[in-house]
């Protein structure tokens, strides 16, 4: 019998850095998939709720994973850490005439950056949240690649991922694409800090556009978009003293219930 790793569970008082270490231990215990067979099909265009369902399946199957699966799993296991910002970081490197790609989940807690993930190389996965800036984190990965004789060519940075596991929005995988062949060292650092600043501004505005959750999905699921307006009028009609609109609202309710049943 091969032991199945236990999904980490936390007390409310457990500090975020300790939780991140436990999540990384769990990802590492699943082991890197060297078989050449992808056990879980991950489509980046899927909504977040679908990817979270896939992550839940990963915890049940407990099969070896690769870097993209580790990112999805990292998002799933940190969804309840609302003070933690998560965003994807993708790398493209060159070695011995070939190009290689890797991805980790960047994290930011208390203004310090780190990363979760899995790799064949220990230095290309977990980074404790101790880096003062995003550029320091990326430069640390670049140095790790250099020790593996890889030359970093491109870095793709996504925006922060919603903490709502039922969100139907897509993960923004490549908000910033930085080509190191076209950037000086100082320009590269400035672009990294610009992206970090953009993420802070988006978080300061309430994580950007509102997350389309399950309730909103009920509205958009029906092809008859004209039927959604009575639902909004119903909420306003409750605040009006006029009783003439009540019969119209009550007639509209069976149709809305029908949409909810189909969802």
Residue pairs with C-beta under 8 A, 6 or more apart in sequence:
4 62
5 26
5 29
5 30
5 62
6 26
7 26
7 59
7 77
8 19
8 22
8 23
8 25
8 26
8 77
10 19
10 22
10 80
16 81
16 83
16 84
16 109
16 110
16 129
17 109
17 128
17 129
19 78
19 81
20 78
20 84
20 107
20 109
20 114
20 116
20 128
20 129
21 128
23 74
23 77
23 78
23 116
24 116
24 125
24 126
26 77
27 65
27 70
27 73
27 74
27 116
27 117
27 118
28 118
28 125
28 126
30 58
30 62
30 63
30 64
30 65
30 73
30 118
31 64
31 65
32 64
32 65
32 66
32 118
32 119
32 120
33 39
33 63
33 64
33 65
33 66
33 69
34 64
34 120
35 64
38 66
39 61
39 63
39 64
39 65
39 69
40 54
40 57
40 58
40 63
40 65
40 69
42 51
42 54
42 68
42 69
42 72
44 170
44 171
44 173
45 170
46 54
46 170
47 167
47 168
47 169
47 170
48 75
48 161
48 162
48 164
48 165
48 167
48 168
48 169
48 170
48 171
49 165
49 166
49 167
49 168
51 72
51 75
51 76
51 171
52 72
52 75
52 76
52 79
52 165
54 72
55 72
55 73
55 75
55 76
55 77
56 76
58 65
58 69
58 72
58 73
58 76
59 73
59 76
65 73
65 118
66 118
67 102
67 103
67 104
67 117
67 118
67 119
68 103
69 118
70 104
70 105
70 116
70 117
70 118
70 125
71 88
71 103
71 104
71 105
71 116
71 117
74 86
74 105
74 116
74 117
75 86
75 105
75 161
75 171
76 165
78 84
78 86
78 107
78 116
79 163
79 164
79 165
80 163
81 163
82 163
83 109
83 110
84 107
84 108
84 109
85 107
85 108
85 109
85 160
85 199
85 203
86 105
86 106
86 107
86 160
86 161
87 105
87 106
87 108
87 157
87 158
87 159
87 160
87 161
87 199
88 103
88 104
88 105
88 106
88 156
88 157
88 158
88 161
88 171
88 173
89 103
89 104
89 105
89 106
89 115
89 138
89 141
89 155
89 156
89 157
89 158
90 101
90 102
90 103
90 154
90 155
90 156
90 157
90 158
90 173
90 174
91 101
91 102
91 103
91 141
91 145
91 152
91 154
91 155
92 99
92 100
92 101
92 152
92 153
92 154
92 155
92 156
93 99
93 100
93 101
93 102
93 145
93 150
93 151
93 152
93 153
94 100
94 150
94 151
94 153
95 148
95 149
95 150
95 151
96 149
99 153
100 150
102 119
102 124
103 117
104 115
104 116
104 117
104 119
104 124
104 125
104 127
104 141
105 115
105 116
105 117
106 113
106 114
106 115
106 134
106 137
106 157
107 113
107 114
107 115
107 116
107 129
108 114
108 129
108 134
108 199
109 129
110 129
111 132
112 129
112 130
112 131
112 132
113 127
113 129
113 131
113 132
113 133
113 134
113 136
113 137
114 126
114 127
114 128
114 129
114 130
114 131
114 137
115 125
115 126
115 127
115 137
115 141
116 125
116 126
117 124
117 125
117 126
118 125
119 125
121 144
121 148
123 144
123 147
123 148
124 141
124 144
124 145
124 148
127 137
127 140
127 141
131 137
131 140
133 192
133 193
133 196
134 157
134 192
134 193
134 195
134 196
135 188
135 189
135 192
135 193
135 196
138 155
138 192
141 152
142 152
145 151
145 152
146 152
152 180
153 179
153 180
153 181
154 177
154 178
154 179
154 180
155 177
155 178
155 180
155 192
156 173
156 174
156 176
156 177
156 178
157 174
157 175
157 176
157 178
157 192
157 195
158 171
158 172
158 173
158 174
158 175
159 172
159 175
159 198
159 199
159 202
159 208
160 199
160 202
160 203
160 207
161 171
162 169
162 207
162 211
164 211
164 213
166 213
166 214
167 211
167 212
167 213
168 212
168 213
168 216
168 217
169 209
169 211
169 212
175 195
175 198
176 191
176 194
176 195
176 198
178 188
178 191
178 192
180 188
183 191
202 208
212 220
217 263
218 259
218 260
218 263
219 228
219 231
219 259
221 259
221 262
221 263
222 228
222 259
222 262
227 252
227 255
227 256
227 259
230 248
230 249
230 252
230 255
230 256
231 252
231 256
233 245
233 248
233 249
234 249
234 252
234 253
237 245
237 246
237 249
